[in-house]
């Protein structure tokens, strides 16, 4: 293909994600240390439940855009395939808000059916919202953070 998509690991099409508390903590910490630039990464899972967070370098090192380092992304997909996991979600942060997808996020969404998690600063730390970005629209989806 010419669009750079890597679909080796398979994609999970789910309407809700069960996020392990440790995985949520890891994503929030990644967003915090990367700020004021956007953090980005992949969430691997099985049956809608998170199994591993893959923190990926944002090659743009930008506060308003992200581009995942291709070699790191490929390594993550290869590990997912080895474990029999799926790409459950793509996450990135909006350090200065807003807590929803930008026009660019919607336009550049490449994985139909894969959830997009957007982290943004909240009252006490980071908050997270989930969206499906299919066909040029953003639809809110449920994220359930499991208790540790």
C-alpha positions as CSV (number, residue, x, y, z in Angstrom):
1,X,0.0,0.0,0.0
2,X,1.1,3.6,-0.5
3,X,-0.5,5.1,2.6
4,X,1.8,3.8,5.2
5,X,-0.7,1.8,7.1
6,X,0.5,-1.3,9.0
7,X,-2.3,-3.7,9.6
8,X,-0.3,-6.8,10.5
9,X,-1.6,-6.9,14.1
10,X,-5.2,-6.5,13.2
11,X,-7.5,-3.9,14.6
12,X,-10.1,-4.2,17.3
13,X,-13.5,-2.6,16.5
14,X,-14.9,-1.9,19.9
15,X,-17.4,0.6,21.3
16,X,-15.8,0.7,24.7
17,X,-12.3,0.1,26.1
18,X,-11.5,-1.3,29.5
19,X,-8.3,0.4,30.5
20,X,-6.2,-1.1,33.2
21,X,-5.4,1.4,35.9
22,X,-1.7,0.9,35.4
23,X,-2.0,1.6,31.7
24,X,-4.0,4.8,32.3
25,X,-1.3,5.9,34.8
26,X,1.4,5.2,32.2
27,X,-0.4,7.2,29.4
28,X,-1.0,10.1,31.8
29,X,2.7,10.1,32.9
30,X,3.8,10.0,29.2
31,X,1.5,13.0,28.4
32,X,2.9,14.9,31.5
33,X,6.6,14.3,30.7
34,X,6.1,15.1,27.0
35,X,4.2,18.4,27.6
36,X,4.1,21.1,26.3
37,X,4.5,18.9,23.2
38,X,2.0,16.2,22.2
39,X,2.6,12.7,23.4
40,X,1.4,9.7,21.3
41,X,1.3,6.0,21.4
42,X,-0.6,2.8,20.8
43,X,-2.7,0.7,23.1
44,X,-2.7,-3.0,22.5
45,X,-5.5,-5.2,23.8
46,X,-7.6,-8.3,23.7
47,X,-11.4,-8.4,23.8
48,X,-11.7,-4.7,24.4
49,X,-9.3,-4.8,27.5
50,X,-5.9,-3.1,27.5
51,X,-2.9,-5.3,27.6
52,X,0.1,-3.0,26.9
53,X,0.8,0.7,26.3
54,X,3.4,1.4,23.6
55,X,4.8,4.9,24.0
56,X,5.9,6.2,20.6
57,X,8.1,9.2,19.9
58,X,6.4,12.2,18.4
59,X,8.7,13.0,15.5
60,X,7.2,16.5,15.1
61,X,8.0,17.4,18.8
62,X,5.1,19.8,18.4
63,X,2.5,21.2,20.9
64,X,-0.2,20.9,18.3
65,X,0.6,18.0,16.0
66,X,2.0,14.5,16.2
67,X,3.6,12.0,13.9
68,X,4.6,8.6,15.3
69,X,8.1,7.4,14.6
70,X,7.6,4.6,12.0
71,X,10.2,2.2,13.3
72,X,8.8,2.3,16.8
73,X,5.3,1.9,15.4
74,X,6.4,-1.2,13.4
75,X,8.1,-2.7,16.5
76,X,4.9,-2.2,18.5
77,X,2.8,-3.9,15.8
78,X,5.2,-6.8,15.6
79,X,5.0,-7.3,19.4
80,X,1.2,-7.1,19.2
81,X,1.2,-9.8,16.6
82,X,3.5,-12.1,18.6
83,X,1.2,-11.8,21.6
84,X,-2.0,-12.2,19.6
85,X,-3.2,-8.7,20.6
86,X,-5.0,-6.2,18.5
87,X,-4.6,-2.4,18.1
88,X,-7.2,-1.3,20.6
89,X,-6.6,2.4,20.5
90,X,-4.3,5.2,19.4
91,X,-3.7,7.8,22.0
92,X,-2.3,11.3,21.9
93,X,-2.3,14.3,24.2
94,X,-3.6,17.9,23.7
95,X,-1.5,19.6,26.4
96,X,-3.3,22.9,25.8
97,X,-6.7,21.4,25.1
98,X,-9.2,21.0,23.7
99,X,-10.4,17.6,25.1
100,X,-11.7,16.4,21.7
101,X,-10.3,15.7,18.3
102,X,-9.0,18.5,16.1
103,X,-10.0,18.8,12.4
104,X,-6.5,17.5,11.6
105,X,-7.0,14.4,13.9
106,X,-10.3,13.6,12.1
107,X,-8.9,14.2,8.6
108,X,-5.8,12.1,9.3
109,X,-7.5,9.1,11.0
110,X,-6.2,6.0,9.2
111,X,-7.6,3.1,11.2
112,X,-11.4,2.7,10.8
113,X,-13.0,1.2,13.9
114,X,-9.9,1.9,16.1
115,X,-10.6,4.1,19.1
116,X,-8.7,7.4,19.5
117,X,-7.9,8.4,23.1
118,X,-7.3,12.1,23.7
119,X,-5.6,13.1,26.9
120,X,-5.9,16.7,28.1
121,X,-5.2,18.5,31.3
122,X,-8.1,18.3,33.8
123,X,-8.9,19.5,37.3
124,X,-6.3,17.3,39.0
125,X,-3.9,15.9,36.4
126,X,-4.9,14.5,33.0
127,X,-8.3,13.4,31.7
128,X,-9.0,11.1,28.8
129,X,-11.9,10.9,26.3
130,X,-12.4,8.2,23.6
131,X,-13.6,8.7,20.1
132,X,-14.2,6.8,16.9
133,X,-13.0,8.9,14.0
134,X,-14.7,7.3,11.0
135,X,-15.9,9.0,7.8
136,X,-14.9,12.5,8.9
137,X,-16.9,12.6,12.1
138,X,-15.9,12.1,15.8
139,X,-18.2,9.9,17.9
140,X,-17.8,9.7,21.7
141,X,-17.1,6.2,23.0
142,X,-16.8,4.8,26.6
143,X,-13.6,4.3,28.4
144,X,-13.8,2.3,31.6
145,X,-10.7,2.6,33.9
146,X,-10.4,-0.6,35.9
147,X,-9.7,-0.2,39.6
148,X,-6.2,-1.4,40.5
